[in-house]
Amino acid sequence: MSVGMSQLSTPSVLGLWNTATRLPLGDRVFSVLFAQKAPYFFSVRPRFTVIEPNHAELVIRDRRGVHNHLGTVHAIALCNGLEAAMGALAEASIPADRRWIPKGMEVAYTAKAAGDITCIAETDPEQWAGALPDSGADLPVRVRGELADGTVVVEGVIRLWVTPRR
């Protein structure tokens, strides 16, 4: 997500999510629109289930379109899901006078990704307060992907560069 999805900030991603989820199938409509904003997310067809400050979750369904040659969810599909969850979290959490851009991703694949994967991104409120210097700050977002039984199949950190808005 190279531009921090700043265009989605007005109205806010969190506001759109809160409005959409009050409607029938609103979470699915929101998910499609979010994925269209950054087209490479559409390949994993993320279905958001939680968006709130400091926490976001989405599900990648286990289907042929995201499989590798072993029939499990491909590593890059997992990374796309983690980055989409991180993007929603960042937009729901960042102070209005700041902007963000991903700086890097470090992940470890810890188990076979055989099944639907819940991608989770988390931060602590204090991290955003610490990202307020005028020169910019590094902010680590914890990410992981889990199977329905809680098995973690991928985990890591996506580092954001947070700077003042111009």
Backbone as ProteinMPNN parsed JSONL, in Angstrom:
{"seq_chain_A": "MSVGMSQLSTPSVLGLWNTATRLPLGDRVFSVLFAQKAPYFFSVRPRFTVIEPNHAELVIRDRRGVHNHLGTVHAIALCNGLEAAMGALAEASIPADRRWIPKGMEVAYTAKAAGDITCIAETDPEQWAGALPDSGADLPVRVRGELADGTVVVEGVIRLWVTPRR", "coords_chain_A": {"N_chain_A": [[0.855, -1.161, 0.0], [1.259, 1.703, -1.129], [0.643, 4.431, -0.941], [-0.572, 5.002, 1.427], [-3.268, 5.042, 1.403], [-4.578, 7.51, 1.581], [-6.625, 8.785, 0.248], [-8.875, 7.427, 1.022], [-9.375, 8.414, 3.493], [-11.257, 10.43, 3.813], [-14.605, 10.217, 3.564], [-13.618, 8.728, 6.694], [-11.959, 5.523, 6.867], [-12.673, 4.007, 9.076], [-15.117, 5.222, 9.735], [-16.598, 4.641, 7.399], [-16.593, 1.834, 7.562], [-18.027, 1.46, 9.987], [-20.517, 2.501, 9.241], [-21.168, 0.876, 7.02], [-21.308, -1.72, 8.168], [-23.649, -1.683, 9.519], [-25.545, -2.268, 7.728], [-27.321, -4.776, 5.772], [-25.199, -7.297, 4.6], [-23.197, -5.44, 4.503], [-20.525, -5.547, 5.408], [-19.33, -7.116, 3.494], [-19.688, -5.609, 1.151], [-18.164, -3.359, 1.84], [-15.643, -4.624, 1.999], [-15.173, -5.381, -0.684], [-15.055, -2.854, -1.906], [-12.861, -1.733, -0.547], [-10.826, -3.446, -1.39], [-10.81, -2.836, -4.096], [-9.743, -0.314, -4.095], [-7.03, -0.643, -3.741], [-5.892, -2.473, -6.036], [-4.346, -4.92, -6.079], [-4.991, -6.182, -3.72], [-7.397, -7.308, -4.27], [-7.003, -9.782, -5.407], [-6.841, -11.649, -3.349], [-9.297, -11.51, -2.305], [-10.239, -10.238, 0.224], [-12.182, -10.488, 3.205], [-13.318, -8.377, 5.391], [-13.666, -8.492, 8.914], [-13.35, -7.258, 11.337], [-12.745, -3.935, 12.152], [-11.187, -1.558, 13.897], [-9.808, 1.033, 15.994], [-6.407, 0.283, 16.382], [-6.71, -2.433, 15.863], [-7.416, -4.871, 13.455], [-9.103, -7.235, 11.392], [-9.334, -9.733, 8.884], [-10.592, -12.166, 6.564], [-9.168, -14.61, 4.5], [-10.382, -16.667, 2.15], [-9.929, -20.157, 1.693], [-9.148, -21.136, -1.349], [-8.782, -22.159, -4.753], [-7.633, -20.052, -6.271], [-5.815, -18.76, -4.595], [-3.931, -20.568, -3.994], [-0.779, -22.343, -3.716], [1.656, -24.463, -5.365], [1.479, -26.652, -3.718], [-1.068, -26.81, -2.852], [-1.822, -25.325, -0.689], [-2.463, -22.167, 1.012], [-0.864, -19.592, -0.633], [2.295, -18.031, 0.1], [2.62, -15.332, -0.677], [-0.025, -14.53, -1.004], [-0.823, -14.673, 1.645], [0.777, -12.594, 2.687], [-0.346, -10.42, 1.273], [-2.898, -10.394, 2.445], [-2.189, -9.824, 5.124], [-1.077, -7.287, 4.773], [-3.3, -5.842, 3.865], [-4.959, -5.968, 6.133], [-3.306, -4.55, 7.909], [-3.318, -2.041, 6.617], [-6.002, -1.203, 6.908], [-6.126, -1.087, 9.701], [-4.179, 0.93, 10.158], [-5.373, 3.171, 8.921], [-7.607, 3.398, 10.548], [-6.506, 4.093, 12.957], [-4.521, 6.091, 12.954], [-3.494, 9.398, 13.913], [-5.266, 12.34, 12.845], [-3.63, 14.329, 11.791], [-1.482, 13.087, 10.683], [0.279, 10.919, 8.372], [0.885, 7.8, 6.666], [3.137, 5.271, 5.461], [4.024, 2.085, 4.208], [7.049, 0.63, 5.289], [8.506, -1.658, 5.423], [8.38, -5.281, 5.6], [8.463, -8.049, 7.69], [8.241, -11.436, 7.915], [7.444, -14.685, 9.21], [6.879, -17.972, 8.255], [5.014, -20.277, 9.826], [3.49, -22.596, 9.922], [1.629, -24.981, 7.901], [-0.564, -23.442, 5.647], [-3.376, -24.386, 5.39], [-6.489, -24.038, 4.767], [-9.141, -21.66, 5.565], [-7.871, -18.409, 6.253], [-7.436, -16.206, 8.898], [-6.438, -12.982, 8.946], [-4.673, -10.831, 10.982], [-4.057, -7.663, 12.362], [-2.329, -5.631, 14.675], [-1.842, -2.975, 17.001], [-0.652, -0.9, 19.699], [-2.25, 1.725, 21.541], [-0.403, 3.578, 22.568], [1.707, 3.466, 20.805], [0.995, 5.032, 18.604], [0.902, 7.54, 19.745], [3.588, 7.843, 20.244], [4.497, 8.198, 17.709], [4.646, 10.82, 16.871], [6.7, 12.742, 16.344], [8.015, 15.621, 14.618], [9.701, 15.01, 12.541], [9.127, 12.481, 11.652], [8.43, 8.981, 12.264], [9.165, 5.566, 13.077], [6.935, 2.886, 13.081], [6.016, -0.122, 14.366], [3.787, -2.63, 13.272], [2.125, -5.333, 14.52], [1.527, -8.432, 13.0], [-0.377, -11.323, 12.038], [-1.371, -14.551, 10.791], [-3.997, -16.814, 11.111], [-5.355, -20.122, 11.381], [-8.695, -21.541, 11.644], [-8.661, -23.051, 13.989], [-6.919, -21.692, 15.59], [-4.239, -22.064, 15.075], [-1.225, -20.562, 14.279], [-0.137, -19.514, 11.204], [1.438, -17.74, 9.885], [3.468, -15.048, 10.94], [4.528, -11.805, 12.009], [5.975, -8.548, 11.466], [4.964, -5.434, 10.235], [6.482, -2.587, 9.256], [5.804, 0.817, 9.594], [6.24, 4.078, 8.229], [5.663, 7.008, 9.726], [4.568, 10.238, 9.258], [4.162, 13.858, 9.518], [1.197, 15.283, 8.055], [1.174, 17.182, 5.059]], "CA_chain_A": [[0.0, 0.0, 0.0], [2.324, 2.678, -1.232], [0.261, 5.815, -0.713], [-1.256, 5.151, 2.695], [-4.705, 5.112, 1.144], [-5.051, 8.784, 2.108], [-7.877, 9.164, -0.384], [-9.977, 6.812, 1.763], [-9.489, 9.039, 4.802], [-12.403, 11.312, 3.88], [-14.757, 9.929, 4.975], [-12.622, 7.808, 7.214], [-12.168, 4.081, 6.705], [-13.418, 3.557, 10.254], [-16.492, 5.699, 9.578], [-17.236, 3.837, 6.349], [-16.791, 0.493, 8.12], [-19.117, 1.519, 10.966], [-21.758, 2.701, 8.495], [-21.442, -0.309, 6.186], [-21.64, -2.916, 8.942], [-25.033, -1.584, 10.013], [-26.415, -2.654, 6.613], [-27.196, -6.184, 5.381], [-24.039, -7.583, 3.749], [-22.359, -4.25, 4.437], [-19.108, -5.897, 5.555], [-18.867, -7.645, 2.202], [-19.607, -4.478, 0.222], [-16.981, -2.603, 2.258], [-14.455, -5.399, 1.643], [-14.97, -5.277, -2.132], [-14.624, -1.484, -2.202], [-11.512, -1.576, -0.018], [-9.922, -4.185, -2.276], [-10.718, -2.137, -5.376], [-8.914, 0.876, -3.916], [-5.675, -1.141, -3.992], [-6.321, -3.647, -6.811], [-3.668, -6.182, -5.787], [-5.689, -6.844, -2.616], [-8.566, -8.013, -4.793], [-6.644, -11.164, -5.742], [-7.096, -12.534, -2.201], [-10.699, -11.308, -1.922], [-10.339, -10.142, 1.675], [-13.482, -10.188, 3.821], [-13.054, -7.773, 6.696], [-14.584, -8.881, 9.984], [-13.155, -6.306, 12.436], [-11.896, -2.761, 11.957], [-11.295, -0.626, 15.013], [-8.469, 1.538, 16.274], [-5.399, -0.647, 16.9], [-7.028, -3.844, 15.617], [-8.19, -5.17, 12.245], [-9.093, -8.644, 10.995], [-10.013, -10.105, 7.655], [-10.48, -13.587, 6.236], [-8.869, -15.054, 3.138], [-10.947, -18.011, 1.974], [-9.09, -21.185, 1.069], [-9.688, -21.437, -2.672], [-7.726, -22.426, -5.737], [-7.018, -18.818, -6.728], [-4.761, -18.301, -3.679], [-3.084, -21.73, -3.683], [0.533, -22.581, -4.318], [1.739, -25.78, -6.003], [1.206, -27.686, -2.711], [-2.489, -26.788, -2.515], [-2.06, -24.51, 0.506], [-2.516, -20.74, 0.698], [0.448, -19.118, -1.048], [2.941, -17.072, 0.996], [2.353, -13.956, -1.1], [-1.426, -14.27, -0.676], [-0.828, -14.38, 3.082], [1.329, -11.248, 2.862], [-1.363, -9.474, 0.802], [-3.917, -10.315, 3.491], [-1.63, -9.119, 6.276], [-0.925, -5.869, 4.438], [-4.638, -5.244, 3.825], [-5.382, -5.787, 7.528], [-2.498, -3.457, 8.45], [-3.781, -0.787, 6.037], [-7.253, -0.818, 7.563], [-5.769, -0.685, 11.064], [-3.48, 2.22, 10.117], [-6.346, 4.217, 8.623], [-8.522, 3.53, 11.684], [-5.772, 4.42, 14.184], [-3.573, 7.198, 12.837], [-4.023, 10.741, 14.182], [-5.684, 13.027, 11.613], [-2.574, 15.193, 11.253], [-0.359, 12.228, 10.271], [0.105, 10.014, 7.239], [1.746, 6.622, 6.824], [3.519, 4.489, 4.286], [4.766, 0.903, 4.661], [8.497, 0.739, 5.163], [9.043, -2.998, 5.261], [7.615, -6.382, 6.18], [9.242, -9.226, 8.089], [7.307, -12.485, 8.307], [7.9, -16.07, 9.32], [5.823, -18.937, 7.977], [5.174, -21.17, 10.974], [2.722, -23.832, 9.746], [0.936, -25.057, 6.609], [-1.759, -22.604, 5.561], [-4.385, -25.232, 4.753], [-7.798, -23.643, 5.277], [-9.364, -20.219, 5.591], [-6.887, -17.742, 7.102], [-7.786, -14.911, 9.471], [-5.277, -12.091, 9.005], [-4.879, -9.927, 12.108], [-3.063, -6.61, 12.557], [-2.536, -5.025, 15.991], [-0.911, -2.019, 17.589], [-1.069, -0.373, 20.997], [-2.502, 3.162, 21.404], [0.81, 4.341, 22.894], [2.58, 3.512, 19.637], [0.607, 6.162, 17.759], [1.334, 8.749, 20.454], [5.033, 7.915, 20.06], [4.803, 8.458, 16.296], [4.288, 12.208, 16.615], [7.765, 13.719, 16.088], [7.857, 16.357, 13.36], [10.548, 14.454, 11.484], [8.652, 11.156, 11.267], [8.756, 7.919, 13.211], [8.974, 4.175, 12.691], [5.892, 2.29, 13.903], [5.816, -1.533, 14.028], [2.448, -3.208, 13.392], [2.197, -6.787, 14.653], [0.585, -9.116, 12.11], [-0.332, -12.786, 12.043], [-2.445, -15.256, 10.114], [-4.397, -17.981, 11.891], [-6.413, -21.038, 10.957], [-9.872, -21.502, 12.52], [-8.36, -23.665, 15.288], [-5.972, -20.846, 16.303], [-2.873, -22.312, 14.635], [-0.614, -19.429, 13.581], [0.562, -19.992, 10.001], [2.393, -16.684, 9.518], [3.475, -13.952, 11.903], [5.614, -10.879, 11.758], [5.834, -7.119, 11.717], [5.02, -4.502, 9.113], [6.936, -1.293, 9.774], [5.269, 1.987, 8.926], [6.894, 5.358, 8.414], [4.582, 7.935, 10.027], [5.039, 11.62, 9.157], [3.087, 14.851, 9.519], [0.566, 15.617, 6.765], [1.579, 18.503, 4.569]], "C_chain_A": [[0.9, 1.222, 0.0], [1.911, 4.108, -0.943], [-0.5, 6.003, 0.586], [-2.759, 5.311, 2.567], [-5.317, 6.417, 1.644], [-6.37, 9.222, 1.474], [-9.079, 8.564, 0.34], [-10.221, 7.493, 3.099], [-10.709, 9.945, 4.913], [-13.526, 10.739, 3.043], [-13.803, 8.829, 5.414], [-12.989, 6.348, 6.963], [-12.995, 3.556, 7.872], [-14.884, 3.994, 10.171], [-17.259, 4.914, 8.529], [-17.539, 2.427, 6.845], [-17.987, 0.493, 9.075], [-20.463, 1.706, 10.287], [-22.135, 1.437, 7.724], [-21.914, -1.495, 7.006], [-23.016, -2.829, 9.604], [-26.036, -2.038, 8.955], [-26.286, -4.151, 6.329], [-26.063, -6.348, 4.361], [-23.085, -6.398, 3.617], [-20.879, -4.54, 4.585], [-18.537, -6.408, 4.247], [-18.735, -6.527, 1.162], [-18.37, -3.64, 0.555], [-15.715, -3.318, 1.793], [-14.143, -5.305, 0.156], [-14.458, -3.886, -2.485], [-13.195, -1.226, -1.716], [-10.51, -2.244, -0.953], [-9.79, -3.506, -3.636], [-9.851, -0.895, -5.281], [-7.441, 0.541, -4.136], [-5.854, -2.474, -4.706], [-5.592, -4.954, -6.496], [-4.276, -6.889, -4.583], [-6.842, -7.702, -3.139], [-8.258, -9.473, -5.104], [-6.903, -12.129, -4.584], [-8.53, -12.421, -1.7], [-10.876, -11.216, -0.404], [-11.773, -9.866, 2.111], [-13.2, -9.681, 5.221], [-14.103, -8.215, 7.697], [-14.495, -7.938, 11.176], [-12.295, -5.164, 11.923], [-12.2, -1.822, 13.115], [-9.907, -0.064, 15.267], [-7.601, 0.453, 16.913], [-5.693, -2.123, 16.666], [-7.848, -3.98, 14.331], [-8.034, -6.652, 11.927], [-9.835, -8.796, 9.676], [-9.774, -11.589, 7.417], [-10.144, -13.74, 4.761], [-9.414, -16.473, 3.037], [-9.946, -18.921, 1.273], [-9.742, -21.587, -0.246], [-8.527, -21.553, -3.649], [-6.966, -21.175, -6.156], [-5.919, -18.275, -5.826], [-3.792, -19.431, -3.321], [-1.716, -21.661, -4.348], [0.518, -23.985, -4.938], [1.474, -26.934, -5.035], [-0.273, -27.756, -2.327], [-2.8, -26.054, -1.229], [-2.062, -23.039, 0.093], [-1.085, -20.23, 0.494], [0.983, -18.048, -0.096], [2.628, -15.63, 0.607], [0.888, -13.588, -0.867], [-1.552, -13.944, 0.812], [-0.319, -12.969, 3.342], [0.353, -10.181, 2.383], [-2.455, -9.294, 1.853], [-3.429, -9.555, 4.712], [-1.504, -7.625, 5.993], [-2.278, -5.166, 4.355], [-5.152, -4.992, 5.243], [-4.621, -4.622, 8.161], [-2.989, -2.121, 7.91], [-5.066, -0.295, 6.675], [-6.982, -0.361, 8.992], [-5.134, 0.701, 11.06], [-4.468, 3.352, 9.869], [-7.312, 4.447, 9.784], [-7.835, 4.077, 12.932], [-4.966, 5.709, 14.122], [-4.217, 8.537, 13.191], [-4.269, 11.482, 12.857], [-4.587, 13.882, 10.989], [-1.353, 14.411, 10.789], [-0.726, 11.44, 9.03], [1.107, 8.872, 7.408], [2.061, 6.025, 5.464], [4.258, 3.256, 4.806], [6.254, 1.062, 4.353], [9.138, -0.63, 4.939], [8.184, -4.019, 5.972], [8.578, -7.516, 6.486], [8.248, -10.271, 8.566], [8.017, -13.83, 8.399], [6.691, -16.962, 9.078], [6.002, -20.08, 8.963], [4.413, -22.483, 10.868], [2.092, -23.808, 8.362], [-0.343, -24.231, 6.668], [-2.835, -23.356, 4.783], [-5.738, -24.937, 5.384], [-7.969, -22.145, 5.159], [-8.385, -19.603, 6.584], [-7.467, -16.421, 7.588], [-6.506, -14.117, 9.624], [-5.574, -11.009, 10.037], [-3.727, -8.935, 12.169], [-3.383, -5.917, 13.879], [-1.438, -4.025, 16.321], [-1.427, -1.68, 18.979], [-1.287, 1.129, 20.839], [-1.246, 4.007, 21.645], [1.747, 4.456, 21.693], [2.263, 4.717, 18.757], [1.0, 7.47, 18.425], [2.838, 8.94, 20.287], [5.436, 8.252, 18.643], [4.496, 9.906, 15.92], [5.447, 13.174, 16.396], [7.574, 14.377, 14.72], [8.662, 15.759, 12.216], [10.081, 13.09, 10.99], [9.111, 10.106, 12.253], [8.437, 6.561, 12.613], [7.939, 3.561, 13.625], [5.692, 0.833, 13.477], [4.367, -1.977, 14.27], [2.621, -4.724, 13.454], [1.127, -7.42, 13.758], [0.736, -10.628, 12.272], [-1.528, -13.321, 11.269], [-2.731, -16.54, 10.865], [-5.433, -18.813, 11.155], [-7.558, -20.949, 11.958], [-9.59, -22.089, 13.901], [-7.333, -22.865, 16.099], [-4.514, -21.07, 15.921], [-2.365, -21.106, 13.85], [0.203, -19.974, 12.416], [1.588, -18.986, 9.496], [2.315, -15.611, 10.598], [4.654, -13.045, 11.608], [5.266, -9.459, 12.119], [5.852, -6.392, 10.369], [5.378, -3.151, 9.712], [6.376, -0.171, 8.913], [6.161, 3.184, 9.192], [5.756, 6.366, 8.555], [5.152, 9.344, 10.058], [3.862, 12.582, 9.255], [2.489, 15.013, 8.119], [1.055, 16.986, 6.351], [0.428, 19.471, 4.663]], "O_chain_A": [[1.26, 1.716, 1.068], [2.785, 4.944, -0.714], [-1.033, 7.088, 0.822], [-3.437, 5.677, 3.528], [-6.465, 6.425, 2.087], [-7.146, 9.949, 2.094], [-10.176, 9.119, 0.286], [-11.197, 7.169, 3.777], [-11.16, 10.208, 6.028], [-13.393, 10.778, 1.82], [-13.256, 8.097, 4.591], [-14.162, 5.99, 6.861], [-13.91, 2.755, 7.681], [-15.784, 3.222, 10.499], [-18.421, 4.561, 8.73], [-18.614, 1.888, 6.58], [-18.858, -0.372, 8.983], [-21.456, 1.12, 10.72], [-23.281, 0.989, 7.772], [-22.827, -2.207, 6.589], [-23.487, -3.806, 10.187], [-27.226, -2.178, 9.238], [-25.244, -4.738, 6.618], [-25.994, -5.611, 3.378], [-22.256, -6.368, 2.708], [-20.053, -3.869, 3.968], [-17.374, -6.151, 3.934], [-17.779, -6.505, 0.386], [-17.618, -3.257, -0.341], [-14.81, -2.684, 1.251], [-12.982, -5.165, -0.227], [-13.526, -3.753, -3.279], [-12.413, -0.572, -2.405], [-9.467, -1.671, -1.269], [-8.736, -3.604, -4.265], [-9.279, -0.464, -6.283], [-6.691, 1.362, -4.663], [-5.959, -3.509, -4.049], [-6.192, -6.02, -6.641], [-4.091, -8.097, -4.436], [-7.213, -8.7, -2.521], [-9.156, -10.314, -5.07], [-7.158, -13.31, -4.817], [-8.936, -13.14, -0.787], [-11.587, -12.029, 0.186], [-12.491, -9.103, 1.465], [-12.884, -10.456, 6.124], [-15.287, -8.305, 7.371], [-15.448, -7.823, 11.946], [-11.241, -5.391, 11.329], [-13.328, -1.357, 13.282], [-8.921, -0.632, 14.799], [-8.016, -0.207, 17.866], [-5.0, -2.982, 17.212], [-8.848, -3.287, 14.146], [-6.981, -7.246, 12.157], [-10.81, -8.1, 9.393], [-8.869, -12.187, 7.997], [-10.741, -13.1, 3.895], [-8.965, -17.372, 3.748], [-9.217, -18.498, 0.376], [-10.756, -22.285, -0.263], [-7.422, -21.087, -3.374], [-5.757, -21.242, -6.375], [-5.157, -17.406, -6.251], [-2.936, -19.27, -2.451], [-1.527, -21.02, -5.382], [-0.537, -24.615, -5.018], [1.265, -28.067, -5.468], [-0.687, -28.64, -1.578], [-3.919, -26.141, -0.722], [-1.707, -22.704, -1.037], [-0.217, -20.419, 1.346], [0.215, -17.254, 0.448], [2.394, -14.793, 1.48], [0.592, -12.434, -0.559], [-2.301, -13.044, 1.192], [-0.912, -12.228, 4.127], [0.231, -9.135, 3.021], [-2.887, -8.172, 2.119], [-4.158, -8.738, 5.274], [-1.786, -6.796, 6.858], [-2.387, -4.002, 4.739], [-5.713, -3.934, 5.525], [-5.211, -3.803, 8.865], [-3.073, -1.154, 8.666], [-5.207, 0.895, 6.955], [-7.542, 0.638, 9.443], [-5.504, 1.554, 11.866], [-4.406, 4.383, 10.538], [-7.784, 5.566, 9.984], [-8.514, 4.487, 13.874], [-4.754, 6.351, 15.15], [-5.361, 8.79, 12.814], [-3.558, 11.266, 11.875], [-4.611, 14.135, 9.784], [-0.302, 14.998, 10.53], [-1.9, 11.312, 8.683], [2.051, 8.968, 8.191], [1.361, 6.242, 4.476], [5.041, 3.365, 5.75], [6.645, 1.562, 3.298], [10.201, -0.729, 4.326], [7.368, -3.681, 6.829], [9.401, -7.895, 5.653], [7.495, -10.031, 9.509], [9.039, -14.069, 7.756], [5.614, -16.732, 9.628], [7.02, -20.772, 8.943], [4.666, -23.399, 11.65], [2.023, -22.76, 7.721], [-1.106, -24.319, 7.629], [-3.161, -22.996, 3.651], [-6.092, -25.516, 6.411], [-7.065, -21.439, 4.713], [-8.098, -20.189, 7.628], [-7.935, -15.61, 6.788], [-5.595, -14.525, 10.344], [-6.611, -10.349, 9.97], [-2.562, -9.314, 12.045], [-4.544, -5.643, 14.18], [-0.273, -4.206, 15.968], [-2.504, -2.12, 19.38], [-0.567, 1.761, 20.066], [-1.054, 5.035, 20.995], [2.494, 5.427, 21.575], [3.174, 5.353, 18.225], [1.392, 8.416, 17.741], [3.313, 10.072, 20.199], [6.6, 8.561, 18.391], [4.128, 10.187, 14.779], [5.188, 14.371, 16.269], [7.041, 13.769, 13.792], [8.34, 15.978, 11.048], [10.603, 12.594, 9.991], [10.072, 10.317, 12.993], [7.56, 6.426, 11.76], [8.054, 3.7, 14.842], [5.25, 0.573, 12.358], [3.8, -1.73, 15.335], [3.196, -5.326, 12.547], [-0.029, -6.996, 13.76], [1.809, -11.139, 12.594], [-2.547, -12.649, 11.112], [-1.808, -17.274, 11.218], [-6.268, -18.294, 10.415], [-7.403, -20.34, 13.017], [-10.207, -21.675, 14.883], [-6.918, -23.302, 17.173], [-3.638, -20.344, 16.39], [-2.989, -20.678, 12.88], [1.112, -20.784, 12.601], [2.505, -19.348, 8.759], [1.238, -15.303, 11.107], [5.653, -13.471, 11.028], [4.396, -9.193, 12.949], [6.653, -6.704, 9.488], [4.663, -2.634, 10.57], [6.458, -0.198, 7.685], [6.769, 3.29, 10.257], [4.975, 6.56, 7.623], [6.102, 9.62, 10.791], [2.709, 12.182, 9.096], [3.197, 14.892, 7.12], [1.319, 17.846, 7.191], [0.57, 20.638, 4.297]]}, "name": "protein", "num_of_chains": 1, "seq": "MSVGMSQLSTPSVLGLWNTATRLPLGDRVFSVLFAQKAPYFFSVRPRFTVIEPNHAELVIRDRRGVHNHLGTVHAIALCNGLEAAMGALAEASIPADRRWIPKGMEVAYTAKAAGDITCIAETDPEQWAGALPDSGADLPVRVRGELADGTVVVEGVIRLWVTPRR"}
